[in-house]
């Protein structure tokens, strides 16, 4: 017997595997192609071994082969096809998934519902065809968001008004060069504040050492999120700061998610794209790019242009954003600085809804919830921050 | 320039974080003027005069020494 064949077993079912004729697929649009193969996929219990699965399946007259019985080689696809011809299905032990031939529904239903076997065979679903995508996508419908009396365009675009959450109980540390404590928008909302700059006016530049101190303060005060609308440009090929990455990775371990602006040095209207700046270029910091109200990348927004440089993780509204300003006023401003707080806010909403989640899990939820855009991931990461 | 004070950020190795105070003390004896010891993040912030080299700060337990770079609002 060839080494890549599986042992021959007696087939108990009389059902034939129907093969789809080749001309079912030719010259068809993807939406007209068949969706289902007729086979079923079964999700298996992680704790049960393949051998135990096979034994249990035998109770309901299903003969299952094991994927470990054939090796992945040039003949693997034919070995798998042979397995499915000679047995009722194949168990992929490492994936904890099984595939079962068509016309075994009665046996499958018994496997999934019987008290003897339902803990091992958890759920089944139809196996779907997958097709290679050919050709370019046609242009998508243009989307434009606008400010109105209800909310600013950025709030509309991110769907925040439709969230039942407010971010209650989630502490956000805003690390910046200054903060207008007396602004009416922040009344009764500031739990604590401090400065790490000695004898300097808030508008001055400062060093990233003081920001490390800010991150430490946020961790000491049990902040869930640090929002940093700050940064510095990097030179081509310049690596991220070790100290910032250490601080950020420690923050993640301490269940604190740091979100930072990618930078505004680009001039895309003149074909100039600059790299993601620091500290957003750190792997452990969620880097935010800026979008226009037409869901295009903002001209100034930095991008992940170097393979070994910082990458954009997500994007948010960042042009003509109406918000609080100095001296208790309001202003329209543009920048990745404006985009970053949108992501911080959305992270807070998601964290309120998932109080036991870790910072890493919230990072995943923010990117999973993002609305995918027809733009380069190197410019917008997972897409528009959305809730 | 002689006498110029330069700010540095010293990052401590993860497994040496429990000894961060000890490391800070050792750096201080070498002429590193400490501004802040950040125990959770594992970072020591301070300054050197131009006569002491930053390479001298790379003692056991130190992962990296970086000069303090400017950061601006975006």
Interface residues (C-beta under 8 A of the other chain):
Chain A: X176 X177 X205 X206 X207 X208 X209 X210 X211 X212 X213 X215 X216 X219 X220 X229 X230 X231 X232 X241 X242 X243 X246 X247 X250 X251 X254 X261 X263 X264 X277 X278 X279 X335 X336 X337 X340
Chain B: X7 X9 X10 X11 X12 X14 X35 X36 X38 X39 X40 X41 X42 X43 X45 X63 X64 X66 X68 X69 X70 X71 X72 X73 X74
